[in-house]
Amino acid sequence: MPKFDQFAVALTSILPRDLAEAVVDAKMPGLDGGPANQDLAERLLQVSKSDWAEIHHQPRALAESGLWLLAGDLERSHSISQSIETSSGSFWHGIMHRRECDFGNAKYWFRRVGQHPSFSIISEQSSGDYSDPIDFVDACERAQRRSGESLEICKNAQWIEWEALMLHSLSPKS
């Protein structure tokens, strides 16, 4: 089960309560499309605009893209992220393509991200296991073929990536 790392614990107060609980109860996402998280998907379908309180449209859309990604619904995540023409939208889009094992397309979207404020946080929090998103795509591709320790390192770095991007997505300046 993923737990919010110390740097991301604020997500428990930013996300609607039901969604924050479902995230903490979720299984660690794989490097591919799975596992599907039916509980999170159902809660996402039930959450109302009023549950998002004062989170404006674009940050909410970015968060929804990331939450659908965590729920394992890559298609819904994709349909949201591809319509957000910002660095963070491209970031979610790149993660989605990496998880569907479309590594070349993932790299294309990560190149569109440019310099993102989340990269330094991810590198620091992952102890350098994720210092460049393009290199991380390659590391994930290799890890999926080999499994073992490299798979776990990539899964943990991917979780840190999700937390950092979710925090940034929900910030007022995303």
Long-range contacts (C-beta under 8 A, 24 or more apart in sequence): 1-25, 1-26, 1-27, 1-28, 2-26, 2-27, 2-28, 2-29, 2-159, 4-163, 5-125, 5-160, 5-163, 7-121, 7-125, 7-163, 7-164, 7-167, 8-163, 8-164, 8-166, 8-167, 10-167, 11-163, 11-166, 11-167, 11-170, 14-55, 14-167, 14-170, 15-63, 15-166, 15-170, 16-47, 16-51, 16-52, 16-53, 18-43, 18-46, 18-47, 18-51, 19-43, 19-44, 19-47, 19-51, 19-67, 23-67, 23-70, 26-70, 26-71, 28-155, 28-159, 29-69, 29-70, 29-72, 29-99, 29-155, 29-158, 29-159, 29-162, 30-99, 30-155, 31-98, 31-99, 31-140, 31-143, 31-144, 31-151, 31-154, 31-155, 31-158, 32-99, 32-100, 32-101, 32-144, 33-72, 33-74, 33-99, 33-100, 34-72, 35-72, 36-71, 36-72, 36-73, 37-70, 37-71, 37-72, 38-71, 40-67, 40-70, 40-71, 41-68, 41-71, 41-72, 41-73, 44-68, 44-71, 55-170, 58-84, 58-86, 58-174, 59-169, 59-170, 59-171, 59-172, 59-174, 62-86, 62-88, 62-89, 62-92, 62-169, 62-170, 62-174, 63-166, 63-169, 63-170, 65-89, 65-92, 65-96, 66-92, 66-162, 66-165, 66-166, 66-169, 69-95, 69-96, 69-99, 69-162, 70-162, 74-99, 74-100, 86-174, 87-112, 87-113, 87-114, 87-116, 88-116, 88-165, 88-168, 88-169, 88-174, 91-116, 91-118, 91-133, 91-165, 92-165, 92-169, 94-133, 94-137, 95-158, 95-161, 95-162, 95-165, 98-137, 98-140, 101-141, 101-144, 103-137, 103-138, 103-140, 103-141, 106-137, 107-134, 107-137, 110-134, 110-137, 116-168, 117-168, 118-161, 118-164, 118-165, 118-167, 118-168, 121-164, 122-157, 122-160, 122-161, 122-164, 125-160, 125-163, 125-164, 126-156, 126-157, 126-160, 126-161, 129-153, 129-154, 129-156, 129-157, 130-157, 130-160, 130-161, 136-161
